[in-house]
């Protein structure tokens, strides 16, 4: 019987090894599997790091976004992935999300609902529970700060409108944007969402401020009260 010899990635041609390929052709030339392989570093006795990376991505539906939702424990279910490697993978994915968020923070203004979505997506997209945040803007629509108001369960979170007014007044805010997530995946607002939106909008008007939008964020989609024409007129 002929024995099958399994080559490690180090035995491959330099053009095919992920690290060397990156140096020769640039990071854009690498596939998701090769990028993940560089992060993981090595495979196991049964499979090389490329095969391991392929198996992990296939289990995540070949979606980096889905992989970003996994826990350390889920990653460690794969043979060849210990705690250190799982932490490295999660850290790399988190850096990617934060980079996207910084692109929005460094813009001059919030120009549309999509800007709000990109601002909060890295924060809220992978959460299994609801969180309610506010974005505070000055007169030029530039971001002053973002503040988490509350954290709830899978399907609801309690929002104290007074906390919104307090944060807005302390930072001399001109306008406010509300944002919370729906872990269920349905962006459609609930009756409670409508109620708190109108309550905060009315309260801000009494303080000579305005509510610019309330965004309900899901994975890959969102609902904007402003886009739907459901906010009180400013005048």
Secondary structure, DSSP 8 states (H G I E B T S, - for coil): --------GGGS-TTTSHHHHHHHH-GGGS-HHHHHHHHH----SSS-HHHHHHHHHHHTTT-HHHHTT--HHHHTTSTT--HHHHHHHHHHHHHHHHHHHHHHHTSS---SHHHHHHHHHHHHTT-SS-EEEEEEE-TTS-EEEEEEEEE--SS-----HHHHHHHHHHTT-SEEEEEEE-TTS-----HHHHHHHHHHHHHHHHTT-EEEEEEEEETTEEEETTTTT-S----
